[in-house]
Amino acid sequence: MTDNTITVTLTQIAKMIDHSLLHPTMTDSAILAGLQICKESNVATACVKPYLIPLAKKELAGSDVKVCPVIGFPHGNSTTEIKVAEAIAATEAGGAEIDMVINIGKALGGDWDYVSHEIDVINRAVVSRGAILKVIFENDYLQSDEIIQLCKICTSLGVAFVKTSTGYGFVKQNDGSYNYLGATVKDLKLMREHSGPSVQVKAAGGVRTLDDLLHVMSLGVTRIGATATTAILDAAKARGIGEEPVTVSFKPMVEQAGGY
């Protein structure tokens, strides 16, 4: 949008959020606190590691917050057979939405038959068990043409979502440090443009404020991964966003180039 305004409700904002509980250092007590945030905030899902599905299902009982396990996370390097088994186990344990990581090396090598087959068999396994699939690209490692090709594959296979990043796809910088951009405006526009109308877009990594959320929503993004859920929703309330639709302005995210 050119005028940087959008009309929203608080529930719409909350249901944009997959609250991320994926950091490897999180203890069970930290997970329990995070699941309480999910329940109180009425987010879309709690995004959890596979071993946490039973705990998440128990703690979220009585709410409409879904459990969203990750598979092949965060680097996508498991065999296709193991990813399928992990996806089946995750759905049967109560996962309603599955976030899987593609084989990034195969995408970079242009082995699109491998990439397509893997996404297809995982999607079939998930959908046949009543869940949906989100496919994580890890855009920091990819060039625009590779992102476009992945969007085309996911559209042809009928996956529910394409997703920018894991939040853990760190790229070595010129100074030897590791960092990542995550969801960039450039890549989100690219993904929305080249994905079919039935494929939703999830932005993950770098969407940390209410302004960021509103901006990506204006680009056609329908879900974000976030750890700053409480801060985002508190900011929304402070800005006068409630259960009745209200038009608010937002500060645009800085345009950054994706890739490495």
ABEGO torsion letter per residue (X at the ends): XAAGBBBBBAAAAAAABBBBBABAABBAAAAAAAAAAAAAAGBABBBBBAAAAAAAAAAABGBABBBBBBBGOAAGABBAAAAAAAAAAAAAAGBABBBBBBBAAAAAAGBAAAAAAAAAAAAAAAAAAGBBBBBBAGAAABBAAAAAAAAAAAAAAGBABBBABAGABBBBBAAGBBBBAEBBAAAAAAAAAABBAABBBBBBEGBABAAAAAAAAAAGBABBBBAAAAAAAAAAAAAGBBABBBBBBBBBBBBBBBEX
